[in-house]
Amino acid sequence: MKQFFSFLIILSTFYVQSQHSIFNGKDLEGWTINGTEKWYVSDGLLICESGPDAEYGYLTTDAFYDDFLLELEFKQEADGNSGVFFRSTVDGTIVNGWQVEVAPPGSDTGGIYESYGRGWLIKPDPKKDMYLKMGEWNTMKILCIGDRVQTFLNGHEMVDITDEKIGDGEGGIALQIHSGGGIKVLWKNLKITEL
């Protein structure tokens, strides 16, 4: 694991020239809103917030990404139940793909969940929950190469999985608002390096 994390650092440095932002800090250009929940930009931050319907909502990239290193920061205000989907497509509010969980303490942030399919594929060791800083800015990295996915939270590896179905997946990046209401999550510095 430590060797692969070192590889991640080298990879991140090597591909820094091809890294680009997928959020411009001004508006939702390059993204599509799915559902009736709230997605907006304020003071350079991308914000998702439950709307009156309190249903699932997704903000999806118009572009698809295959192999990549995604880096972003998130801050959970109120209930932070959200997630980052990859190689995913959305039809209305039905999503096909895989989610890296972003949730309140004790709810497996950094784990990988397959929606409308097999459910949880892998959860982090519960001891790793200590790396989540509720109400503060957190850094997440998602490294997806072929059928292998690793997630990192604030510099700590959360999960490492190899899955054939993920390897066959195609789609974009999507941010989620979970159903139930009362959710607010702030996002910034969303950068991707295509590998």
N, C-alpha and C positions, 0 to 999 in steps of 0.2 A: 504493500500500500504506500509506504513512504517513497519507494522508488517511483511509483506512478505519479505521486504528487510532485516529485522533483521534475518528472517529465512534463507535467502540467505547467510548471513555472517556466521551464525552458520553451515549451510550445507557445505559451502566452507571449514571451519576449520575442521569439522568432517571428511570430505572425503579427506583431504589433502594427506593422504597416498596412496589413489588410483588415485590421479591426475597424468596424464602423458602427456608429450609433444607429439604433433602430427607433429612437425617440428623439425628436428634434428640440424638445423643451418648450415649444411654442404652441403646437396644435397636434391633432391626431392624424396628420398626413402619413400615409403608408399603413394605416390601421383601419379596421372595420368594427363597428359596434354591433354586437349580437345580443338581442334581448332588450329589456326596458330599464335595466339598471343604469346607474349614473357613471359616466366616464368623462373626465374633463381635465384641463391643464390649468394650474394656478401656481404662480411664482416659480415657473420652470419645473414643476413636479407633475407627474401623471398620477391622477387620483381616481380610485374606484370606490364607489359608495353605494350601498343598498338604496334602491328606489322604493316607491310606494307598493310595488307588486311583491317585493321581497323574494324574488325568484332568482334562478341562476342567470348570470350574465357573463359574456366573454368579450374581450377585445382581442382581435386576431390580426396578425400581420398579413398584409396582402401578399408578401413574398413567402415562398417555401424555403426551408433550410434542411439540408441533409446532414452532413457531418459538420460540427461546429463546437465552438466554445462560447457560451453565453455568460456574460457577467452583468449583474444588476445589483441595485440596492433597494431594499424595501423597509418600510416602517409601518407597523401595525398600530392603528388607533381604533378604539372601541374593540369589537370582535375582529380579529385578523384572519378569519377563515377565507383563504384564497388559494391560489396556486399558479404555477407556470407550466403550461402545456407545451409539448414539443412534438414535431412530426404529427401534427393534429389538424383535423378539419372540423368545421362547425356548420351545422345545418339548423338554422333557427337558434335553439339553445341546446341542441343535441350534439355532443362533442364525441368525436372518434379519435382516440390517441392516448397519450400518456401525460400524467400530471406529476410535477414535482411539488409536493405539498408545502404550502405556506399557511401556518395555522397557529393558534394560541399554544402556550406551553402545555405539554402532555398530549399533543395531537399529531406527533410524527412529522414535524417539519423536516424536509429533505428527503422523505420517503417517496416512492414512486407508485402511483395508483393508475390503473387502467379503467377508464370510465366506460360504462355500458359493455363490459367485457369480464375480465378475470378479477377485477377489484384490486386489492393490494398485491403488488408483486414483491415489494420489499419495504420494510420499515427500518429506521435507524435503531440502533441499540438505545433503549430508554435513557441510559446514562448520558447520551449525547445531547439530550434536551437542554442541558445546561449551557450549550453554546448559543441558544436563541436568546435575543435581548428584546423582550416584549416592550413596546412603546419607544424603542430606540431604533436607529438605523442599523440594518444588518446587510452584510454582503453575501450574495449567493453566486456560485459558479456551477454551471451545468456543462459537462464535457460529454459529447455524444459522438462516437465514432463507430460506424457500422452497427453491430448489435450490442455494443458495450456502452453503458452510461454510468457516469460518476457524478455525484453531487457533493458540493462543499458549502458549508455555512460558516462564515467568519473565519475562514482558513482551515476548518476542520472537515475531513472527509466524513460524510454522513452515510452514503450507501455506494455500493459498487455492484452492478448487475450486468450480466450478459444474457440477452434474450433474443431469440431468433425473430419473433414477431415484431419487436421494436426495430430490428435490423431491416425488416421489409417495409416499415412504415414510411409514409410520405405526408408532408404537410408543413404548416407554419408554426409560429410561436403564438401562444394565446395566454392572456392573463384572465383569471377567473374571479367572479364574485359568487360566493356560495349562497344558496337559498337560505331563507330564515330571517333576513333583515338584520339591521344593527351593525353592518360591516363597513369598515373604512380602512383602506390600505393605501399608502403613498409609495410611489416608485420613482426612481431616478437612475441616471447613468446606465441605461440599458444598452449594452454594447455586445456585438457579435463578431466573432472571427470565423469565417467559413474555411473549413479544412479540406 
